[in-house]
């Protein structure tokens, strides 16, 4: 399975006898797999099967599933819900005592949902099983279309993420080759700082200042951060080439990338190295925004 996005839309239509319907599936970002169903009355029996099929097809995403049913106009037996009608009539009589409330009309009362009911011929067991089978066949079509759209979007995301990873790799190389982090450059800067302190305060112990300078030079070294960045870059490339749902792992890597970039900025004692660290943070933030869409 190639890299997939968590966003997409799919629709599938079908019909059986006098019934026709369409499925609509909408998918957006989610921490896990969250399925929300909107089924017509009487079709709740399909919910466990629908959820299982979506869980088989997808690992992450917030997926909304809607089913719209239509049936050819067939007039069944018309019944009036006498209990509901009597309750409404009594309520209207009470309200009529208020001169500012218009009297209820028969057509108005009969138009209220639930007062008039049309009995449709119930399906027998065999018809219901046949309908369910065709309904689920069309659902599978919608699921396949949604999966294809998510893969198509995933291919675009792979290209974008690949560009961000290569940008991070290039900035890591620039930090590696930056003249400001060479031992000679660090020693020269620290020697100048020590001499400036001695000129301003001759009473300071030169040996102690040199010891502190050595400690500062050790703390300013970013060798470990660069090594970890290189390891993270390799891991990110492997994930982009891997099959399956890798979004969580990529999200974790972006956090690790950001941690190293922050440390480089805090350790930097030269404006050129700080600039590289800030560019790293910008590239990582752009990568993290795109990673949020990956399944």
N, C-alpha and C positions, 0 to 999 in steps of 0.2 A: 504494500500500500504506500503510495507516494505521499509527500507532504500535503496536508489539507488545511484549508481555512475552516473557521467555525461559522462563517457567514454564508448565507445562500437562500435561495427560494426555488420552490418547485411546485408544479401543478399537474394533476392528471385527471382526466375525465373518463367516464365509462357509463354504461347503461345495461339494464336487464329488464326486458318486458316493458312495463309501463313506468318503471323507475329509471331515473338518470341521476347522476351525482358528479361531484368533483372534490378532490382532495387538494388542500393547500398546505404546504409545509414551509415554515419560515425558521431560519436558524441564525442565531446571533451568538456573541461571545458568552462563555460561561466557565466557571471554575471547574465544574464537573459536567455530567450529563443531566440536564433538567428537561423533562418532557411534560408539556402542557397540552391537554386534549380538549377540544370543543366538538362534541358529538351530538347529533340529534337525539331526542327522547326515544328510548327503546333500543339504542345501539350501544349502551354502556357495556353490553356483553362482550364487545370487541376490545375493550380497553386493555386487558392483560396481554392479548396477542399483539396489539399495536406497540405497546411498550417493549415487549420482548424483541420485536423486529427492529425497532430503532436502536435498542441497546446492542444488538448484533452488528448493526451497520455503522454506528458512531460511538466514539469514546468520550467526546466532550462537546459542549455547546448547549445553549438554551433553545430548545426546539418546540415551536408551537404547531400543533396539528389540528386542522379544521376540516370537517366533513359537511358538505352541503348536499342535502337530498332533495330531489324533485320527483313528483309523481303526477302522472296524467290525471286531469280533472275527471273524477268519477264521483257522482253524487250518491252518497250512501244515505242511510236513514238519519233524519234530523231529529235530535232530541233536545228538549229544553231542560236545563238543570233547575228544577223547581225550587230546590232549597236555596240555591244561590240567588235566584230571582226574587224569592220572598224576602231574603235578607236585604237585598238592594232596595226593594219597594218600601220596606219598613224604614230604612235609613232615609230614603227620599221624603217620606211623609214627615219625618222629624225635621228635616231641613226645610220643608215647605212652610213651616211655622215662621221661618225667618223671611220677611217680606223682600229681602234683597237677594234671595236665592230663587232662580227660575225653577218651575216645576219640571220633573223628569218626564221624558216622553218614552213611549214603548220602543220605538226604533233605537233610541239612545241606550236603553237598558239592554236590549237584545244584542247590541253591538259590543257590549263589554265581554272581554275574553273569558271563556268558561261558562257563560250563560247558555249559549247555543253550542251544541256538540254534534259533529257529524261522525257517525259510526262507519269506519272503513272495514272492509272484509279482512279479517285477520289472516296472516300467512300461516300455512301449516308448517310442520317441522321440516319437511323436505324442502319447501320453498325457502324457508329461512336459512337453512344450511347452504343452499345454492347461492342465495344472495350474499351471504357472508363470504363465501369462497371468492366470488367475483369482486366484491368490495376489497378484499385483501389483495387480490391480484393487482388491482389498480393502485392500491397503496404501495405495493412493491415497486411499481413503475415510478411513482412519485419519489420514493426513497432513493431509487437508482439515479433519478435526475438530480435530486438534491446532492447526493454524494459526488456526482460528476461535476456539478457547479462548484462544490467545495474544493475538489481537486484542481479544477481550473484556476480558482482563486489562489490555491496553495502554490501552484507553479509560479504565479506572479510574485507571491510572497517570498518564495525561495530565491528568486532573482534579486529582490530588494534586500533581503537579509544577507545574501552572499556579497552584495556590494558594501553593505555596512561592515561585515566582518573583514573584508579586504581593506577597507578604510582604517579599521582599528589595527590591523596588522601593519599597515604602512606607518601609522603614527607610533606604534610600538618600535618599529625599526628606527624611526627618527629619534625617539627618546634614547634608544640604544646607542646611536651614533652621535648624539649631541655632545659637542666638545665641552660643554659646561660641566658634565658629570665625570670627566676624566680626573684621575688622581692629581695630576699636575695643576689643573684648573682649580680644583677644590683646595689644594694646598696653598696655591697663590692667593685665593680669596681669603682664606682663614689667616694666612700670614699677614696680609694687609690689615685685617680686622684686629689681630693681636697687637700689631705695631701701633695702630691708631689708639687703642686702649692704653698702651704703655706711654705714648706721647702725652695723652690727656691726664693719666694718673700714674706717675713714675713709681709710686709705692707698691703697685701691684706686682705680685711674684710672677716673673716671666715663665718659670717652669710650670707653675700651676695653670697659667693661661694656655700654655701649649698642650697640657694634658686635657684641658676642657675642649680645646680645639680638635684634638684627636677624637674625643667622644662625639662631638658634633659632626665631624666628618663621617664617622661610622653610622650615626643615625641618619645622615643625609643620603646614604647609599641606597639606590633603588634597584639593585641587582635582583633581589628576591621578587619584587613586584613585576619586573620585566619578565622574569622566568615564569611566573604564574600567569601573566597575560598571554605569553606564548602557548602555554599549556591549554588555557581556556580557548584560544583561537583554534587550536587543533581539535579540541572537543566539539566546538561549534560547527566546524566544517564536517566532522563525522556525523553529527546529528542531522545536518541538512541533507546528507547523502543517505541517511538511514530510512528504513520503512517504519510505519506505525505512527502513533501519536507521540510527538516529541515536544509539544508546546510547553509542558511543565518544566522539562529539563532545560529548554532554551531560556525560559523565564528565570530559572535559578542561575544559569550562566551569566545573564545580563546583570544580576545582582553582584556576582563575583567580579565581573568586569568593572562595574562601578566602584566596588570597594578598592580595587587596585588603582584606578584612576584617581580616586580621592586621596589615597596615600601618596601617590606621586606628587600631587599638587601640594600636599602638606609638607612633604620632605624637600621640595624644590627650593633651591637657594639661587636660582637664576631665572630671569624673566622668560628666556626662550624655552626652558623646560616647563615652566608654569603654563605657557601658551599651549604647548603640546598636550599637557594634562587636561586643560580646558577643552581642547579640540576632541580629545578622547571622550570626555564626559558627554559632549554634544552628540558624537557618533553613537555612543552607547544608549543615550536617551532615545534617539531615533530608532535604534534597533529594538529597544524595549517596547516602543509603541506598536511596532509591527508584530512583535512576538505575541502580543495580547490576542492577535487574531488566529494564531496557529493552534490547531487541534492538539 
